[in-house]
Amino acid sequence: MTNPAQRLAQLGELATLIREIAQAEILPRYLKSGGSHKADGSLFTDADLASQYQLEHSLPHLLAGPVLGEEMTGEAQARLWGAGKSGLWCIDPIDGTTNFANGIPFFAVAVAWLVDHQAILGVIYNPITDECFSAGLGVGAFLNGVRLPLRRGTVKLRDAVAGIDFKRISAHLGDELVTRPPYYSQRNFGSSALEWCYVAAGRLDVYLHGGQRLWDYAAGQLVLAEAGGKAASLDGGTLLAGPSVKRGIIAAGNETLFNQWRAWLTAHS
């Protein structure tokens, strides 16, 4: 068991490592990498592969455990998830690959350390803005060392700025949100990991995503929770699930707002 001081030290070491890898492997390839499509239609680049390679080889030196990444086969992901209860790294080498490949400066490296399938450490780093969001279970959430949230968001849903991924929710719910939005305004940035952090920071107030995989949210949900926010799966199931499961996500910067958001979604789904 680690004490709070040890966990904060581990978090600092992890943030430093991810910064170094992103600046060495991702930034030099920005605006230069072409994209290819995987069998499922999703995009990847040589920067994804370079980042994943370095993370796979470096992270176990920080904390010994296998590394589960997005750029692996489903069989390998399932095997690592089953074998990694005593300690498992979960990584997304570039979250927001489409943004990266198109020159949109909104993407990040996302890394979480899980024990018993619970996130203990989480770091999400945007190398373009040099913003490093981090959290340790029980020790808080931070942006470049400053404790989150940066601002206190609203407690009224009608005043909220929402992060919504429309393409992964039902047509009916999408129609309801477009024609009768319960919030003030809506955004979609194209990087799930960073959107979690924006809720944690107070830049977004509520969040909805219809289908995230483990590497999309493992680090971000810890950052949000440690910043005082609240999240749940859209169907009411367990939030952290294995790599083969896609989770619909609802979240808010505080519990009062979360309860209003969940009630509205339940009534309009």
C-alpha positions as CSV (number, residue, x, y, z in Angstrom):
1,M,0.0,0.0,0.0
2,T,1.3,3.5,-0.9
3,N,0.8,6.5,1.4
4,P,-0.4,9.8,-0.1
5,A,3.2,11.2,-0.4
6,Q,4.3,8.1,-2.3
7,R,1.3,8.3,-4.6
8,L,2.0,11.9,-5.4
9,A,5.6,11.1,-6.1
10,Q,4.6,8.3,-8.4
11,L,2.1,10.6,-10.2
12,G,4.9,13.2,-10.7
13,E,7.2,10.5,-12.2
14,L,4.4,9.3,-14.5
15,A,3.6,12.8,-15.7
16,T,7.3,13.5,-16.4
17,L,7.6,10.2,-18.4
18,I,4.6,10.9,-20.5
19,R,5.7,14.4,-21.3
20,E,9.1,13.1,-22.4
21,I,7.6,10.4,-24.7
22,A,5.0,12.8,-26.2
23,Q,7.6,15.5,-26.9
24,A,10.0,12.9,-28.4
25,E,7.6,10.7,-30.4
26,I,4.4,12.7,-31.1
27,L,5.4,16.4,-31.6
28,P,8.0,15.7,-34.3
29,R,5.4,13.8,-36.3
30,Y,2.6,16.4,-35.9
31,L,1.6,17.8,-39.3
32,K,3.8,15.1,-41.0
33,S,2.0,11.8,-40.2
34,G,-0.4,10.3,-42.6
35,G,-3.3,8.2,-41.3
36,S,-4.3,4.6,-42.0
37,H,-7.5,2.8,-41.2
38,K,-7.8,-0.3,-39.0
39,A,-10.2,-3.1,-39.6
40,D,-12.9,-1.4,-37.4
41,G,-12.6,1.8,-39.5
42,S,-10.8,3.8,-36.8
43,L,-7.7,5.9,-37.7
44,F,-4.1,5.3,-36.6
45,T,-0.8,6.9,-37.5
46,D,2.9,6.1,-37.2
47,A,2.9,8.5,-34.2
48,D,0.3,6.2,-32.4
49,L,2.6,3.2,-32.9
50,A,5.7,5.1,-31.8
51,S,4.1,6.4,-28.7
52,Q,2.6,3.0,-27.8
53,Y,6.0,1.3,-28.3
54,Q,7.8,3.7,-25.9
55,L,5.0,3.6,-23.4
56,E,5.0,-0.3,-23.4
57,H,8.8,-0.3,-22.8
58,S,9.0,2.5,-20.2
59,L,5.9,2.2,-18.0
60,P,6.8,-1.1,-16.4
61,H,10.1,0.4,-15.1
62,L,7.9,2.9,-13.1
63,L,5.5,0.3,-11.7
64,A,5.8,-3.4,-12.7
65,G,2.8,-4.6,-14.7
66,P,1.6,-5.4,-18.2
67,V,0.6,-2.6,-20.6
68,L,-2.8,-2.8,-22.3
69,G,-3.1,-0.4,-25.3
70,E,-5.6,0.6,-27.9
71,E,-3.3,-0.4,-30.7
72,M,-3.4,-4.1,-29.8
73,T,-5.5,-7.0,-31.0
74,G,-8.7,-7.7,-29.0
75,E,-7.4,-11.1,-28.0
76,A,-4.3,-9.5,-26.5
77,Q,-6.3,-6.8,-24.7
78,A,-8.7,-9.4,-23.2
79,R,-5.7,-11.6,-22.0
80,L,-4.0,-8.6,-20.3
81,W,-7.2,-7.4,-18.7
82,G,-7.8,-10.9,-17.1
83,A,-4.2,-11.3,-16.0
84,G,-3.6,-7.7,-14.7
85,K,-5.7,-7.5,-11.5
86,S,-2.6,-6.9,-9.4
87,G,-1.5,-4.0,-11.5
88,L,-2.1,-3.0,-15.1
89,W,-1.2,-0.1,-17.3
90,C,-4.0,1.1,-19.6
91,I,-2.9,3.5,-22.4
92,D,-4.2,5.4,-25.4
93,P,-1.0,6.5,-27.2
94,I,-2.9,9.3,-29.0
95,D,-6.5,10.0,-28.0
96,G,-7.9,12.2,-30.8
97,T,-6.0,10.6,-33.7
98,T,-8.3,12.2,-36.3
99,N,-7.5,15.6,-34.8
100,F,-3.8,14.8,-34.8
101,A,-3.9,13.6,-38.4
102,N,-5.8,16.6,-39.6
103,G,-3.6,19.2,-37.8
104,I,-6.2,20.0,-35.2
105,P,-4.3,20.7,-31.9
106,F,-6.6,18.9,-29.6
107,F,-5.3,15.4,-28.8
108,A,-3.6,13.7,-25.9
109,V,-1.7,10.8,-24.5
110,A,-3.8,9.1,-21.8
111,V,-2.4,6.6,-19.2
112,A,-3.9,5.0,-16.2
113,W,-2.5,2.5,-13.6
114,L,-5.2,0.1,-12.4
115,V,-5.2,-2.3,-9.5
116,D,-8.1,-4.7,-9.1
117,H,-9.5,-3.0,-12.2
118,Q,-9.7,0.4,-10.3
119,A,-7.8,3.4,-11.5
120,I,-5.1,4.5,-9.0
121,L,-3.1,6.9,-11.1
122,G,-4.1,8.8,-14.2
123,V,-2.3,11.2,-16.5
124,I,-3.6,12.9,-19.7
125,Y,-1.2,15.2,-21.6
126,N,-1.8,17.5,-24.6
127,P,1.7,18.2,-26.0
128,I,0.5,21.1,-28.1
129,T,-0.7,23.1,-25.1
130,D,1.7,21.5,-22.6
131,E,-1.3,20.9,-20.4
132,C,-0.8,17.8,-18.1
133,F,-3.9,16.7,-16.2
134,S,-3.2,14.2,-13.5
135,A,-4.9,12.5,-10.6
136,G,-4.1,10.0,-7.9
137,L,-6.7,8.0,-6.0
138,G,-7.3,9.9,-2.7
139,V,-4.8,12.6,-3.3
140,G,-6.6,15.0,-5.8
141,A,-6.5,16.1,-9.4
142,F,-4.2,18.7,-11.0
143,L,-3.4,20.6,-14.1
144,N,0.3,21.3,-14.3
145,G,0.5,21.0,-10.5
146,V,-2.5,23.3,-9.8
147,R,-5.4,21.6,-8.0
148,L,-8.6,21.1,-10.0
149,P,-11.2,22.4,-10.6
150,L,-9.8,25.7,-11.9
151,R,-13.3,27.2,-11.6
152,R,-16.5,26.2,-10.0
153,G,-19.1,25.4,-12.6
154,T,-22.8,26.0,-12.5
155,V,-25.2,23.9,-10.4
156,K,-28.1,24.7,-12.8
157,L,-28.5,22.5,-15.9
158,R,-30.0,25.4,-17.9
159,D,-26.8,27.4,-17.5
160,A,-24.4,24.5,-18.3
161,V,-22.0,24.2,-21.2
162,A,-22.2,20.6,-22.3
163,G,-19.8,18.3,-24.1
164,I,-21.8,16.0,-26.4
165,D,-20.7,13.4,-28.9
166,F,-23.9,13.2,-31.1
167,K,-22.7,10.4,-33.4
168,R,-22.7,7.8,-30.7
169,I,-26.1,8.4,-29.1
170,S,-29.5,7.2,-30.3
171,A,-31.3,9.2,-33.0
172,H,-34.2,9.9,-30.6
173,L,-32.0,11.3,-27.9
174,G,-30.0,13.3,-30.4
175,D,-33.2,14.8,-31.7
176,E,-34.3,15.7,-28.2
177,L,-30.9,17.4,-27.5
178,V,-31.0,19.4,-30.7
179,T,-34.6,20.5,-30.6
180,R,-35.0,20.9,-26.8
181,P,-31.6,21.2,-25.3
182,P,-31.7,21.5,-21.5
183,Y,-28.4,23.3,-21.3
184,Y,-27.0,26.7,-22.4
185,S,-24.6,25.6,-25.1
186,Q,-22.8,22.5,-26.5
187,R,-19.3,21.5,-27.7
188,N,-17.6,18.5,-29.1
189,F,-13.8,18.5,-29.3
190,G,-12.9,15.0,-30.6
191,S,-10.8,13.7,-27.8
192,S,-12.6,11.8,-25.1
193,A,-9.8,11.9,-22.6
194,L,-9.4,15.7,-22.8
195,E,-13.1,16.2,-22.6
196,W,-13.2,14.3,-19.2
197,C,-10.5,16.7,-18.1
198,Y,-12.4,19.7,-19.3
199,V,-15.3,18.8,-17.1
200,A,-12.9,18.3,-14.2
201,A,-11.3,21.7,-14.8
202,G,-14.7,23.5,-15.0
203,R,-14.4,24.3,-18.7
204,L,-17.3,22.0,-19.4
205,D,-20.2,21.5,-17.0
206,V,-21.8,18.2,-18.2
207,Y,-20.8,15.5,-20.6
208,L,-22.4,12.8,-22.7
209,H,-20.7,10.2,-24.9
210,G,-22.5,7.2,-26.3
211,G,-19.6,4.7,-26.6
212,Q,-16.2,4.8,-24.9
213,R,-13.7,2.0,-24.5
214,L,-11.6,1.4,-21.4
215,W,-8.6,3.5,-22.7
216,D,-10.9,6.4,-23.5
217,Y,-12.0,6.9,-19.9
218,A,-9.8,5.0,-17.4
219,A,-7.6,8.0,-16.7
220,G,-10.2,10.7,-17.3
221,Q,-12.8,9.4,-14.9
222,L,-10.2,9.4,-12.1
223,V,-9.3,13.0,-12.9
224,L,-12.9,14.0,-12.7
225,A,-13.7,12.0,-9.6
226,E,-10.7,13.5,-7.7
227,A,-11.7,17.0,-8.8
228,G,-15.1,16.5,-7.2
229,G,-17.1,15.6,-10.2
230,K,-19.4,12.6,-10.8
231,A,-19.9,10.1,-13.6
232,A,-21.8,6.9,-14.4
233,S,-22.5,4.7,-17.3
234,L,-25.5,5.7,-19.4
235,D,-27.2,2.3,-18.9
236,G,-26.5,2.2,-15.1
237,G,-23.9,-0.5,-15.3
238,T,-20.4,-0.6,-13.8
239,L,-18.4,2.3,-15.1
240,L,-15.0,0.6,-15.5
241,A,-15.4,-2.5,-17.7
242,G,-13.2,-4.7,-19.8
243,P,-11.6,-3.6,-23.0
244,S,-14.2,-5.3,-25.2
245,V,-17.1,-3.3,-23.7
246,K,-18.2,0.1,-25.0
247,R,-19.7,2.3,-22.3
248,G,-22.1,5.2,-22.7
249,I,-21.0,7.9,-20.3
250,I,-22.7,10.7,-18.5
251,A,-20.8,13.1,-16.2
252,A,-20.9,16.5,-14.5
253,G,-18.6,18.7,-12.5
254,N,-20.6,18.4,-9.3
255,E,-23.2,16.0,-7.9
256,T,-26.1,18.5,-7.9
257,L,-25.7,19.1,-11.6
258,F,-25.1,15.4,-12.3
259,N,-28.5,14.5,-10.7
260,Q,-30.3,17.1,-12.9
261,W,-28.5,15.9,-16.0
262,R,-29.2,12.2,-15.4
263,A,-32.8,12.9,-14.6
264,W,-33.2,14.8,-17.9
265,L,-31.5,12.0,-19.9
266,T,-33.6,9.3,-18.2
267,A,-36.8,11.2,-19.1
268,H,-35.8,11.8,-22.7
269,S,-34.0,8.6,-23.7
